[in-house]
Amino acid sequence: MHLSDLLGNAAPPASDVRRRLEALPAFAPAAHCLLSGPERSGKTSLLFQAAFSAARQGKRVLLLCRRKKLEQTPPLMPDGIAISDPSWQHVHIKYLDSGLELLRYVSLIHALPGGPPDLLLVDDLHTLAELPAADRPRPRDMALCRILASLHEAAHVASQLKGSPCQLIATEASNADGPRLLYIMQRWLPLALHIRPAGQANALALLNPQPDVPAACCVRLMFSLKHGTLALEDLQPTVTW
């Protein structure tokens, strides 16, 4: 995975910020990723950009989400990326309505028509998994661990069947359950990227980077969601959050 997979298409091809972004080193190929941030901060839009970047390389992408959520807040595309682009044919969306459906579906990842995915994406994991109420922390933690373990195993099985890494990326609202939820999720999703408001824009940066993450990747990607368009505005060196 590379940071340009999330925002590389959101800057003009010849721009300096895009060249600087593409010059950054990549993360480990199989580094499973958590993308967190407040509601309506662009998580789904970035997830779709990861899907498009992989699909443009001919990779098979599987996106798991809720239909209602996607219809209410559809992802924003950068200028120049059209829904009619043939690369989207490699992106397969599966609508699920409950945590039980999610568990059942990923348990059959080895038997999916067309074969297992190269990239497994889960949008709004907290809602999709239908976790127990916050006043029941132990059942809530157990349910989350069960979902994450199943997704992790599905990505592992896909990797074995394809003979190449299948990466897992999941989005999560950062205010869902505070640091407790983040601590649990990083066991299975160690590469954590977080979105924070930054004036009129949003900033995407690493959260709690692991020792094997290249130091050059400790940057802030400043992007906006103005006028129905996803746009990368700047790349800034920064300390980690």
PyMOL commands that set and color helices and strands:
alter all, ss='L'
color gray80, all
select helices_A, chain A and resi 4-10+16-22+43-56+67-72+86-90+99-106+109-111+125-128+137-162+178-188+215-217+226-228
alter helices_A, ss='H'
color red, helices_A
select strands_A, chain A and resi 33-37+61-65+91-95+119-122+167-173+191-198+201-207+219-224+231-237
alter strands_A, ss='S'
color yellow, strands_A
deselect
rebuild
show_as cartoon
